[in-house]
Amino acid sequence: MQLLPLVHPSEDLTNDEISRYSRHLLIPDVGLEGQQRFKNSRVLVIGAGGLGSPVLLYLAAAGVGTLGIIDFDIVDESNLQRQIIHGQSDIGRFKSRSAKDSVNELNPYVHVQLHNERLEATNAVEIISGYDLIVDGTDNFSTRYLVNDACVLAEKPYVWGSIFRFEGQASVFWENAPGGGGLNYRDLYPEPPPSEMAPSCAEGGVLGILCASIGAIMATEAIKLITGLGDTLLGRLAVYDALDMTYRFIPIRRAPVRTPITGLIDYQEFCGQKRAVTDSKTDVPVISALELKKMRESGTDLQLIDVRGIEEWNIVHIKGANHIPKNKIMSEDVLSQFNKEDFIVLHCKMGIRSKDVLFEMRKQGFTNVKSLDGGILAWIRDVDRSLPRY
């Protein structure tokens, strides 16, 4: 859908800016007026990670006048495989500050506004209201629904993207689009998937370069919205498969039954995450890495079962553990081979999948099963730091 320009042109460009953006100025459809719209625009990028990295770099290079960055996370070495806005020397720094330095190095004419905090229902509308356009590069459903609802309330358009392994998606949502018929994220996903069916990149993995493909689409949509150029992805879902090198464009229609968005809610509860956190502290029997170490050293009779995938097992595993992937161990045929009275300790990467298996084993009558709290990452952190952290 083609839309009117989102931003009015700014005052004249300086001579230095004309020189910097000359390749834009030579494009008839962009020209001086389009570049002035870039200069006058205020864009908030939520998340300085895999998708936020290329979006921030290209919007900065394009000359967006004000870039807001909201991210509370710290740069980790495992981020560098795909989060190209950060470097080796940024490990341990706040992502927002690392990203700001990269943007300023690329284009000193861009004003960077940092929000070094978590986006919450208490601050989302206020923060979002200060910008013309929002770009959502987050990686969890609770924040995506929060961004969507806050944009509806603030009457702001936003560009959305997501990635997983070899596939990515992108679209534009604007409930209050001029002319009516606007769409929001709930038209695409009226309800969030069960929390156990929505693995993060940390658990499921992602091809690093996929971030560049989807991030470039998101930055392109942002530029089109700012200038009014071309047909945006409003009303369409772009689906990219890197292995087949194919793009599909699927129409998005208004959900037949819509609940009006009149305020913000508890999004962790809405997405089933709060229940998972509560369960982990009360209903799920867990064992710490140090407790497991002491038991093994004392000769306690126990079975340590790794329920991760074979790819993760090949990267690193605890010596003496047995490998039975989650999808296999949860079958009745496999569980029938275990003694229900034996002491069993389950573990995965961070403790999420092992808890799912534990619940299923409980249903099958197992009474002496525990989950390794924090998974193998906790074991590496607290017991055996010689193992690689992934």
Disulfide bonds with the S-S distance in Angstrom:
none
